[in-house]
């Protein structure tokens, strides 16, 4: 979609729909709304005075211009009260309004960022939120639909300001919003592909293509090299599939050499049957989304490169299928990780922590100043936190990193919630026959047990584990989240990078 900023008057934009953002409680139109109201002979004032439109959060209405404006329609979108408006609520209002306008068959949109300061939101941040919400909401994955539909798609969004000095600031915010949203949508498309169209090899090729387009360094580590490196946990999961595993390495060198490396690690199980410990058939088709962590890392590296963030950022994605076969790992088998530690495989459906174990051991070669892994790791996280929050755990060295993620999550609308990782929980994954086992004590503290396994492969660097099992897939339409893969993590990690001061 084309996104731009223009200096001028909103009412003079030749678009199919103007999106007018209005606060609750404003009895008379202000700013750009007042000018539109005048051109429409007081139609907006009438709606407000009669209570037909009040500006309530997420309320929507439409007016036809009937030739009195260059735009064909006006979509009124309620922001709620200024004191309750946040970056994410603005993102949601913009997304809902864009969807509403698309339902009216509008293909070009224009809006203004008037009044954001009343909610303590800077104009650039407001522009970013509006663009993000619009692009995220209008995303659709229909690659495999062959039947024709008459739905029109929105092709352009213009932010209009009469303030020439403000235009440059709005453009900066809009550019960030576009890149971040497009990167999240790239991750969504990787997730939404069926697993026969998104094998480890295809995922690696997609990563390579994205790297080429964004000037990222890309390396794909093949099975024979994994064997030389001693990645026995990743190879153990992969041995049940005919598809070769891939270990994807992406590098963005935006900082000085002495700044150190920020490492992102993403689980890349392109299909998870559970292996020998096979999952129930009901809902198994969704297990194509088990590479959501890997997709998020690829999307975040894309955003980091295009935004030219002044940091050295590394992305690691161990990718494989988890399938049952005569070659597959069996419950009770023991595999050795890259760092030499042995793991007893009690349940082959707890495979994500195995491939992450080798990836976290590999991460040590970068001497990370921060390492964040993302994984659809446990159903227990969904039980604990539902679909609203990302489970977050980390080591003692990662306390400051967790605070960074907490802050970025509020801003990005991808909130995290910390769970404990006390020493007592490490007892849950002690094995009688190996250094560690890949499941805990029954159903108790399942999410924490997953992190307790992972910490065994972290070599002292600041580390945080994000369990995105409950947030990586949407079962229902939400303001800027269509059904399917959400791309969660891309905006969270990117926001953290944008807020990260290299001097700290």
Secondary structure, 3 states (H helix, E strand, C coil): CEEEEEECCHHHCCCCEEEEEEECCCCCCCCHHHHHHHHCCCHHHHHHHCCCCCCCCCCEEEEECCCCCCCCEEEEEEEECHHHCCHHHHHHHHHHHHHHHHHCCCCEEEEECCCHHHHCCCHHHHHHHHHHHHHHHHCCCCCCCCCCCCCCCCCEEEEEECCHHHHHHHHHHHHHHHHHHHHHHHHHHHHHCCHHHCCHHHHHHHHHHHHHHHCCEEEEECHHHHHHHCCHHHHHHHCCCCCCCEEEEEEEECCCHHHCEEEEEEEEEEEECCCCCCCCCCCHHHHHHHHHHHHHHHHHHHHHHHCCCCCEEEEEEEEEEECCCCCCCCCCCEEECCCCCEEECCCCCCCHHHHHHHHHHHHHHHCEEEEEEEECCCHHHHHHHCCCCEEEEECHHHHHHHHHHHHHHHHHCCCEEECCCCHHHHHHHCCCCCCEECCCCCCCCHHHHHHHHHHHHCCCCCEEEEECCCCCEECCCECCECCEECCCCHHHHHHHHHHCCCCC
